[in-house]
Amino acid sequence: MTEEILREYNASRSCLDKSKLCWAPYRSMYFARNGDVMACCYSRLHPLGKFPEQSIREIWWGESVKEMREQTTKTQLPEACSLCVNQLNASNFEGAIAKYFDRFADTSPRRGPLGKAIRKASGYLPSKWVYPKLMEFELSNTCNLECVMCSGDYSSSIRKNREKLPPLEDVYGDSFMEQLEEFLPHLKMAKFIGGEPFLIPIYYEIWDRLIEVNPDCTIDVTTNGTILNKRVKRVLEKLSGNIILSVDSFDPETYRKIRKRAELDKVMEFMDYFSHEDRKGKNSLWAAICPMPLNMREIPSMLRFCNERDIMLFFNTVVWPKEHSLLYLGASTLKGLKEFYEAELQTFPENGYKQAENKKRFASLINHVSGALEKALNRESISK
């Protein structure tokens, strides 16, 4: 990354401590379905350990994470972080997941005499005993949908019906819950993804335990919006957090093409319920959108829909399969899309925090399209 990119990225960050380009290795653990444990979902190819071969404790205070921390500086990221590097180089700062962990950056007492006094008064533990502030749970692929951009790794329905493969092995059991007991009281946030989280039994065990030992922990649940029952409502009455609704179109026909086995009207009922919860101040409703060739022309209208309902949104990056990724479109298509988005961007107001943030994320998506366009032009010039 150039000095200019680093300067622009740091200027966009809200944390006080910018001594690390990313705080994930210092604050976060991500548990994948196969037992791999990473700093975040973007570093899947470089796991820090594997459960149950290693305990949670052995992974968090192990040599692999220590090495990753040493490689994360104020000017560079480890090899595991190539996806974030690509997004930062494209000035897609809002799409780079590294920025997400800034909210956990300023959690340690400051340096110097005052910091020493704070540490002494608060019983602050040495760094080798600092617990993660965030845990992300991706423990099961149990899911009732077969979305076109998804795979059997994330959907049991796809694995069974589309891929004709046996169920994935469940590696998280009683011993996992027992080991979590040490860590749950220290969490500031716990994130749950799937599969469909509201269909995964072990998540209800974790939620019940958080209600008992750490009810102030914020939870994030990424859901397809098809499950709404008494158990779901109870969890969200007892724990505060964010409901991230994965919805890639508000047009019934397009939605049906993308999110197979789901109907938009049911999801809209879910959205209406949690919009009410959002207004009550207990849980916030977000929209997570995957820009793809199938819905790319609908993105501005989706942004307007969210703005009208005071819903924050963010855009996921689809890398695979190629036919559903913007990254592999032709240069002429991407050029037209970029021009369309740039014209639409000028029409969005910034009346309040959420609208301003949504517009900022849309601008970052345009940067993402610009980066894809540049690569497409290079590909086409080489092929001539």
N, C-alpha and C positions, 0 to 999 in steps of 0.2 A: 504494500500500500504506500502511496506517495504521502509526503508531508501534508499536502493540501487536503487529501482525503481524510487523513487522521485529524487534521485541524477542524474540518467541517463536521466530521462525525462527533468529535468531543464537544463541539459547540451545540450539537443537537441533544446532548445527554443532560439529564436533570440531576444526576447524583453529584455529590460534593467530591467524593474520592474517585478520581479518574486515573489512578495509578495503574489500573489494569484495563485492557480493552474489553475484557469480559470477566464477570465475577462468577460465572457458573461453576468452575472447578473448586471455588472456595465456599460456595453457598448451597450447591444443588446436587441432588442424586436423582437419576432417572432410571426407573426399573422397567426393562423391556420384557415382552412375553416369554422369551426363551431363557430368561435369567440373567442376560447381560445387563450390567449397570454402567451407565454413562454419566457424564456431566450434564448432557442435554440431549434432546432427540436428534440434533444435527450431527452428533459425533458418534453415530452408531457403529461406524467401521473401526472405532478405537475404544472399545470398552475398557473400563477401569477395573473390572472384575466380573465374576459370574456367581450368581446364587443358584443352588445352595452349596456349590463347591467351596465358596468363601462366605463368611458371615457378613452381615451388613457392616458391622464394626471393623472387620478386617479390610473391607473395601474402602470405607471412608477414611481410615487412617493408614492406608497401604502405600506402597511405593509408586504404583501407577499414577494415582491421583497427585502424589507429591511431585512427580516428574511433570505432569501436565500443568500444575500450578507454577512451577519454575519456568516453563516455556511460555506462560501467559504474562506478557509485560505491557507497558504502556504504548509500545510501538509495534508489537507483533502478536500473532496468535499461533497456537500449535498446528501441526499438520492435520490434526483431527478436525480443524475448524475451517476447512477450505470453502464450504458452502457460505459461511458468514463472510469470509474474505471476498468471495465473488460478489456478494450482495453489497458489501461496503464499497468495493471498487466501482460498482454501478450506481453509487450514491443512493441505493435503496436502504436508507438508514432505518426507516420504520419497519422494513421487512426483515432486517437482520435480527435474528433471535438474541444475539449477544446483548443488545440494548435492553431486552426484557429483564435481564438479571441486575440491572442498575438499581432497581428498587430494593435490592438486598445488600447493596454495597456499603452503605453507611450504618453498619450495625455494630462495629467495634469501637471501643473508647479511643479517643484521639491520642496521639503521641505527646510526649513532653511531660512536664511536672503535673499539669492539670489532669492529663490522661492517666498518669500513674495514680493520682489520688482517686480518680473515678474508679479505676480498676480495683484498688484496694477496698474502697467503700462498698462496691457492688459484688465483691467476690468473683470478679471476672476470671474465667479460666484461661490458661495458656492456650495458644493457637492449636496445639496438638489435641486439645480436648474440646474445641469449638464444634458444636453440632451443626448439621445442615439446617438452613432456614427454610428451604424448599425441598419437597419430595414430589416427584411426578410418577404416577402409577399407570403403567400400561401393562397390566397383569394378565389380560385375557383378550382374545379376539371375538368373544361372543357378541354377535350382532345380527339383527333381523333384516338388514338391508344389503343390497348388492350394487353399490355405487360404481359407476364406470371407471373412475380414476383410482379405485381401491383394489385390493388384492386379498387373497386368503389369509395373509399375515395379519390383516386387520379386521376381517369379516369371516366369521365361521360359516355364514350362509354362502359366501363366494367360494370358500374352500370346499364346501360340500357339493354345491350345485354347479359352479362354473369350472372349478379345477379338479373335481372328482377325487379329492384327497382325504385321508383320514383326519380326525380332529388333532389339533396341536396338543402336545403334552402340557399338563398343568404342573408347573414347577413351584408354585407358591402355595404353601399349605400352613399347617399349624405352627411349624417352626418359624416361618416368616412373621406371623403375627406375634409370636413370643419375642422375637428379636426387635420388632418395631416398638415394643413397649418402652425401650430406653430412649427412642428418638422422638416419638410423637409429642411429648410435652414441650419440646424445644422448637417445634415448627411454627413458622409464621404463616406459611401457606402450604396447602396440599392440592395437587392437581390430579384429576382423574380423567383418563381417556380410554379408548378401547380399540376395537369393539364399541358397543354401546354401554356406557358406564351403568346405566340404570337397569341393566340386565345381568350384571356381574355380582354374584353373591359376596365375594370377599370384600368388595368395596363397602357393602353395608356393614360388615364387621369393623372396618377401619373407621367409618363414619360414627358408628355407635361408640367406639373407643375414644374418638376425638371428643365427642359430646361429653364423655365422662372426665377426661384428663386434660383437654385443651380446647374448651368451647370457643375461645377467642381466635383459634386458627381459622384463617380464611380458606375456603375451598373454591376451587375452579373445577367445573364439570363441563366437559365438551360432549354434547349430546346431539343426536339427530332429531330430537323433538317428537319422537313417536311414543314415548313411555311417560305417562303421567298418572300416578296412583297414590294411595294413602302413604305408602312407604317413602316414596319420593318427596311428597309434601312434608312428611315428618322430618326428614333429614334437613330440608331447607327451612323449616321453622326453627330448628335447633342450632343450625350452623349458618353463619353469614358467608356470602361469597358471590361468585360470578357464574352465571349460566351462559355458556358459550354455545349458541345454537348454530350448528353447521347447516347452512342453507345456501344453495348455489344458484337459486333463481326464485323469483316470485311470480313467474309465469308458469301456470300448471303444466303446459306441454313441455317446456324446457326442463322443468323440475323433474317430471316423470322420466325424461330421457336420461337424466344424470343420476338421480337417486331412485334406483329401481326397487320396487316393492313398497314404496311409500307414496302417500297422497298429500298434496300440499295443504288441503283444507284441514287435515288433522294437525299438521305442524303449525298452522296459523292459530288453531285453538290453544296449542301449547304456548305459542308466542304471546297471545293475548293474556293468558294466565300469568306468565312471568313478567309481562309488562306491568301488570297490576302489582305484583310483588316488588318490582323495581320501584314503583311509585311509593310503596310503603316504606322503602328504605332498607329492607332486609337483604335482598339479593339484587344484583345488577344483571341485566340482560345484554348480552353482546351477540353480534352476528359474525360468524366466520365464513368467509367466502373463498372458494377456489376458482380464480379466473382461468378459464379454459376456452378453447375454440368454440365449444357449444354455447357458452354464455357470455363471451367477451364483449359483445355489443350491448349486453344488458347491464353491465356494471354501473354506468351512470344512473340508470333508473333505480337500481338496487340501492345505491347511495342515497338517492332522494327519498326512497321508501324509509330507510333507516333514519334519515334526518327528520322526516315528518313525525316519526314515533319516538324521537329522542333516544335512539339506540346506537351505541358505539359499534364500529365494525373494524375488522382487520382482514387482510388478504393473505391466504396461504400460498405457497409456491408449489405448483405441481411440476414435478420433474419427470415422473414416469406414471403411466405409459406415454410414450412420445406423442401419440396421436391426440392425447388430451392435455398436452403441455404447450404453453405459448413459446417456450424456448426453441422449438423446432419448426415453427412456421416460416414461410418464405419471407424474403425481405419486403416484397411489395405489400403483402398482407400486414406485416408488422408496421410498415411505414404508414399505411392507411389507418391502422388502429391507433398509432401514436398521435397522428393529427386529429383524429376523432376525440381521443381522450383530452388532448390539450385544449381543444375548443370547448369541451364540456366542463373542464376544470374551471374556466372563467365564469361559469354560470352558478357556481356553488357559493352560498353565503357563508359567513363565519359567525353566526349569531349564537354565541355561547361556546362553552368548552367542547362539547361533544361534536358539534358541527365543525369546529376548527380542527379537531383531531381527525375527524373523518376526511376532511379535505386534505390534510397533511398526508394521510395514508394513501389517498388516491394519487397525490403527487408522487409519492414513493413508488406506487405501482407504475406510473408513467416512466419513471427512471428505470424500472425493471424491464419494461417493454423496450426502452431505448437501448439498454444493454443487450437484449436479445436481438434487436435489429442490427446492431453493430456486428455481432457474431454471425448473423445470417448473411450480411454483406460480405464478410470475410470468407464464409463457406462458399458462397456463390462465385466469388472472384477466383478462388482456388480451383473450382471445378471447371472453369472456362478454359 
